[in-house]
Amino acid sequence: MFKEDNSTFNDIIEGNNWCTEAFCCPSNNGGSDFGYASAVGYDPVTGLGTPNVGNILLWLNKNT
């Protein structure tokens, strides 16, 4: 299902879960040394993305 159709999940490619509190995660790079940035495909911040329920139901109706 996932390899056949990449629209099963809505990929989230902008955002992060960086620490924003100076007292818990100081950094010299303007961001944070703690946390992850989102990326294309699977990433630690958003996983596979948000489910596209309509496409999942279509797949289930077709394949079950």
N, CA, C and O atoms as a GROMACS GRO file, in nm:
protein
  256
    1MET      N    1   0.082  -0.119   0.000
    1MET     CA    2   0.000   0.000   0.000
    1MET      C    3   0.086   0.125   0.000
    1MET      O    4   0.062   0.217  -0.078
    2PHE      N    5   0.185   0.129   0.085
    2PHE     CA    6   0.265   0.250   0.098
    2PHE      C    7   0.360   0.267  -0.021
    2PHE      O    8   0.380   0.378  -0.069
    3LYS      N    9   0.418   0.158  -0.066
    3LYS     CA   10   0.512   0.167  -0.178
    3LYS      C   11   0.439   0.190  -0.309
    3LYS      O   12   0.494   0.252  -0.400
    4GLU      N   13   0.317   0.139  -0.319
    4GLU     CA   14   0.242   0.151  -0.443
    4GLU      C   15   0.188   0.292  -0.465
    4GLU      O   16   0.178   0.338  -0.579
    5ASP      N   17   0.154   0.360  -0.356
    5ASP     CA   18   0.088   0.490  -0.368
    5ASP      C   19   0.140   0.581  -0.257
    5ASP      O   20   0.106   0.562  -0.140
    6ASN      N   21   0.219   0.679  -0.292
    6ASN     CA   22   0.276   0.767  -0.190
    6ASN      C   23   0.177   0.873  -0.142
    6ASN      O   24   0.213   0.957  -0.061
    7SER      N   25   0.052   0.870  -0.190
    7SER     CA   26  -0.048   0.965  -0.141
    7SER      C   27  -0.130   0.905  -0.026
    7SER      O   28  -0.229   0.965   0.016
    8THR      N   29  -0.090   0.788   0.024
    8THR     CA   30  -0.158   0.729   0.139
    8THR      C   31  -0.140   0.817   0.262
    8THR      O   32  -0.228   0.824   0.348
    9PHE      N   33  -0.026   0.883   0.270
    9PHE     CA   34   0.000   0.978   0.378
    9PHE      C   35   0.038   1.113   0.318
    9PHE      O   36   0.100   1.120   0.212
   10ASN      N   37   0.000   1.219   0.386
   10ASN     CA   38   0.037   1.354   0.345
   10ASN      C   39   0.172   1.386   0.408
   10ASN      O   40   0.180   1.409   0.528
   11ASP      N   41   0.274   1.386   0.329
   11ASP     CA   42   0.409   1.410   0.378
   11ASP      C   43   0.422   1.553   0.428
   11ASP      O   44   0.389   1.647   0.357
   12ILE      N   45   0.471   1.568   0.549
   12ILE     CA   46   0.495   1.700   0.607
   12ILE      C   47   0.643   1.728   0.593
   12ILE      O   48   0.726   1.659   0.652
   13ILE      N   49   0.677   1.831   0.515
   13ILE     CA   50   0.818   1.855   0.484
   13ILE      C   51   0.872   1.984   0.544
   13ILE      O   52   0.990   2.016   0.526
   14GLU      N   53   0.789   2.059   0.615
   14GLU     CA   54   0.836   2.181   0.680
   14GLU      C   55   0.807   2.173   0.828
   14GLU      O   56   0.698   2.133   0.869
   15GLY      N   57   0.905   2.211   0.909
   15GLY     CA   58   0.886   2.213   1.053
   15GLY      C   59   0.998   2.140   1.124
   15GLY      O   60   1.086   2.081   1.060
   16ASN      N   61   0.992   2.143   1.254
   16ASN     CA   62   1.093   2.076   1.335
   16ASN      C   63   1.040   2.059   1.476
   16ASN      O   64   0.932   2.108   1.509
   17ASN      N   65   1.115   1.990   1.558
   17ASN     CA   66   1.082   1.977   1.700
   17ASN      C   67   1.202   2.020   1.784
   17ASN      O   68   1.229   1.964   1.891
   18TRP      N   69   1.273   2.119   1.734
   18TRP     CA   70   1.390   2.170   1.807
   18TRP      C   71   1.349   2.232   1.940
   18TRP      O   72   1.242   2.293   1.952
   19CYS      N   73   1.434   2.216   2.036
   19CYS     CA   74   1.416   2.283   2.164
   19CYS      C   75   1.431   2.432   2.141
   19CYS      O   76   1.523   2.475   2.072
   20THR      N   77   1.343   2.511   2.198
   20THR     CA   78   1.350   2.656   2.178
   20THR      C   79   1.384   2.733   2.304
   20THR      O   80   1.390   2.856   2.302
   21GLU      N   81   1.408   2.663   2.411
   21GLU     CA   82   1.440   2.729   2.536
   21GLU      C   83   1.591   2.738   2.553
   21GLU      O   84   1.660   2.636   2.553
   22ALA      N   85   1.642   2.859   2.567
   22ALA     CA   86   1.787   2.880   2.575
   22ALA      C   87   1.848   2.808   2.695
   22ALA      O   88   1.962   2.762   2.687
   23PHE      N   89   1.775   2.797   2.804
   23PHE     CA   90   1.831   2.734   2.923
   23PHE      C   91   1.843   2.582   2.911
   23PHE      O   92   1.920   2.521   2.984
   24CYS      N   93   1.766   2.521   2.820
   24CYS     CA   94   1.773   2.375   2.809
   24CYS      C   95   1.856   2.328   2.690
   24CYS      O   96   1.899   2.212   2.687
   25CYS      N   97   1.878   2.415   2.594
   25CYS     CA   98   1.953   2.368   2.476
   25CYS      C   99   2.022   2.484   2.404
   25CYS      O  100   1.983   2.519   2.293
   26PRO      N  101   2.121   2.541   2.466
   26PRO     CA  102   2.192   2.650   2.396
   26PRO      C  103   2.263   2.599   2.271
   26PRO      O  104   2.308   2.484   2.266
   27SER      N  105   2.272   2.685   2.171
   27SER     CA  106   2.336   2.646   2.047
   27SER      C  107   2.399   2.768   1.982
   27SER      O  108   2.353   2.881   2.001
   28ASN      N  109   2.503   2.745   1.907
   28ASN     CA  110   2.569   2.853   1.835
   28ASN      C  111   2.529   2.859   1.688
   28ASN      O  112   2.580   2.943   1.614
   29ASN      N  113   2.440   2.770   1.645
   29ASN     CA  114   2.406   2.763   1.504
   29ASN      C  115   2.273   2.830   1.469
   29ASN      O  116   2.227   2.818   1.355
   30GLY      N  117   2.212   2.900   1.563
   30GLY     CA  118   2.087   2.970   1.536
   30GLY      C  119   1.964   2.881   1.544
   30GLY      O  120   1.852   2.930   1.534
   31GLY      N  121   1.984   2.754   1.562
   31GLY     CA  122   1.874   2.659   1.574
   31GLY      C  123   1.884   2.586   1.705
   31GLY      O  124   1.871   2.646   1.812
   32SER      N  125   1.906   2.459   1.698
   32SER     CA  126   1.919   2.380   1.817
   32SER      C  127   2.003   2.256   1.787
   32SER      O  128   2.003   2.205   1.675
   33ASP      N  129   2.074   2.212   1.886
   33ASP     CA  130   2.146   2.086   1.873
   33ASP      C  131   2.061   1.970   1.920
   33ASP      O  132   2.106   1.855   1.917
   34PHE      N  133   1.938   1.998   1.964
   34PHE     CA  134   1.848   1.897   2.017
   34PHE      C  135   1.719   1.899   1.937
   34PHE      O  136   1.647   1.999   1.938
   35GLY      N  137   1.688   1.792   1.871
   35GLY     CA  138   1.566   1.781   1.793
   35GLY      C  139   1.596   1.749   1.648
   35GLY      O  140   1.711   1.729   1.611
   36TYR      N  141   1.490   1.743   1.568
   36TYR     CA  142   1.502   1.704   1.428
   36TYR      C  143   1.424   1.797   1.339
   36TYR      O  144   1.326   1.858   1.382
   37ALA      N  145   1.467   1.808   1.216
   37ALA     CA  146   1.393   1.882   1.114
   37ALA      C  147   1.313   1.782   1.031
   37ALA      O  148   1.357   1.668   1.011
   38SER      N  149   1.196   1.824   0.983
   38SER     CA  150   1.120   1.736   0.896
   38SER      C  151   1.188   1.729   0.760
   38SER      O  152   1.266   1.817   0.723
   39ALA      N  153   1.156   1.623   0.685
   39ALA     CA  154   1.219   1.600   0.556
   39ALA      C  155   1.122   1.526   0.466
   39ALA      O  156   1.015   1.485   0.511
   40VAL      N  157   1.158   1.509   0.341
   40VAL     CA  158   1.075   1.433   0.248
   40VAL      C  159   1.080   1.286   0.289
   40VAL      O  160   1.186   1.232   0.317
   41GLY      N  161   0.963   1.221   0.291
   41GLY     CA  162   0.955   1.082   0.333
   41GLY      C  163   0.948   1.071   0.484
   41GLY      O  164   0.906   1.164   0.552
   42TYR      N  165   0.989   0.957   0.535
   42TYR     CA  166   0.984   0.935   0.680
   42TYR      C  167   1.088   1.022   0.750
   42TYR      O  168   1.201   1.036   0.703
   43ASP      N  169   1.050   1.081   0.863
   43ASP     CA  170   1.144   1.153   0.947
   43ASP      C  171   1.100   1.140   1.092
   43ASP      O  172   0.983   1.110   1.118
   44PRO      N  173   1.191   1.162   1.188
   44PRO     CA  174   1.157   1.145   1.329
   44PRO      C  175   1.055   1.246   1.381
   44PRO      O  176   0.994   1.221   1.486
   45VAL      N  177   1.034   1.357   1.313
   45VAL     CA  178   0.941   1.459   1.361
   45VAL      C  179   0.797   1.420   1.331
   45VAL      O  180   0.712   1.424   1.420
   46THR      N  181   0.768   1.385   1.208
   46THR     CA  182   0.629   1.361   1.167
   46THR      C  183   0.604   1.218   1.122
   46THR      O  184   0.492   1.186   1.081
   47GLY      N  185   0.704   1.132   1.128
   47GLY     CA  186   0.686   0.995   1.084
   47GLY      C  187   0.657   0.990   0.935
   47GLY      O  188   0.728   1.050   0.854
   48LEU      N  189   0.553   0.917   0.899
   48LEU     CA  190   0.514   0.908   0.758
   48LEU      C  191   0.428   1.028   0.716
   48LEU      O  192   0.407   1.049   0.596
   49GLY      N  193   0.380   1.105   0.811
   49GLY     CA  194   0.292   1.218   0.782
   49GLY      C  195   0.153   1.192   0.836
   49GLY      O  196   0.133   1.101   0.917
   50THR      N  197   0.056   1.271   0.791
   50THR     CA  198  -0.081   1.251   0.836
   50THR      C  199  -0.152   1.157   0.739
   50THR      O  200  -0.130   1.164   0.619
   51PRO      N  201  -0.238   1.070   0.791
   51PRO     CA  202  -0.307   0.975   0.704
   51PRO      C  203  -0.406   1.043   0.610
   51PRO      O  204  -0.477   1.135   0.651
   52ASN      N  205  -0.409   0.999   0.488
   52ASN     CA  206  -0.508   1.043   0.390
   52ASN      C  207  -0.618   0.937   0.392
   52ASN      O  208  -0.612   0.839   0.318
   53VAL      N  209  -0.716   0.957   0.478
   53VAL     CA  210  -0.818   0.855   0.505
   53VAL      C  211  -0.893   0.816   0.378
   53VAL      O  212  -0.924   0.699   0.359
   54GLY      N  213  -0.923   0.912   0.292
   54GLY     CA  214  -0.993   0.881   0.168
   54GLY      C  215  -0.917   0.780   0.083
   54GLY      O  216  -0.976   0.684   0.034
   55ASN      N  217  -0.788   0.801   0.067
   55ASN     CA  218  -0.707   0.707  -0.012
   55ASN      C  219  -0.690   0.572   0.057
   55ASN      O  220  -0.683   0.469  -0.009
   56ILE      N  221  -0.683   0.573   0.188
   56ILE     CA  222  -0.672   0.447   0.262
   56ILE      C  223  -0.800   0.366   0.244
   56ILE      O  224  -0.794   0.245   0.222
   57LEU      N  225  -0.916   0.432   0.253
   57LEU     CA  226  -1.043   0.362   0.233
   57LEU      C  227  -1.056   0.309   0.091
   57LEU      O  228  -1.104   0.197   0.072
   58LEU      N  229  -1.014   0.385  -0.008
   58LEU     CA  230  -1.017   0.337  -0.146
   58LEU      C  231  -0.932   0.211  -0.161
   58LEU      O  232  -0.974   0.115  -0.224
   59TRP      N  233  -0.812   0.212  -0.102
   59TRP     CA  234  -0.724   0.096  -0.110
   59TRP      C  235  -0.786  -0.025  -0.042
   59TRP      O  236  -0.782  -0.136  -0.094
   60LEU      N  237  -0.845  -0.002   0.077
   60LEU     CA  238  -0.908  -0.112   0.149
   60LEU      C  239  -1.025  -0.171   0.071
   60LEU      O  240  -1.040  -0.293   0.065
   61ASN      N  241  -1.106  -0.086   0.012
   61ASN     CA  242  -1.220  -0.135  -0.066
   61ASN      C  243  -1.174  -0.216  -0.188
   61ASN      O  244  -1.239  -0.312  -0.227
   62LYS      N  245  -1.063  -0.176  -0.245
   62LYS     CA  246  -1.011  -0.243  -0.365
   62LYS      C  247  -0.939  -0.374  -0.331
   62LYS      O  248  -0.942  -0.468  -0.410
   63ASN      N  249  -0.875  -0.380  -0.216
   63ASN     CA  250  -0.786  -0.492  -0.185
   63ASN      C  251  -0.833  -0.584  -0.073
   63ASN      O  252  -0.761  -0.678  -0.038
   64THR      N  253  -0.950  -0.561  -0.018
   64THR     CA  254  -0.996  -0.651   0.089
   64THR      C  255  -1.134  -0.704   0.058
   64THR      O  256  -1.190  -0.781   0.136
   0.00000   0.00000   0.00000
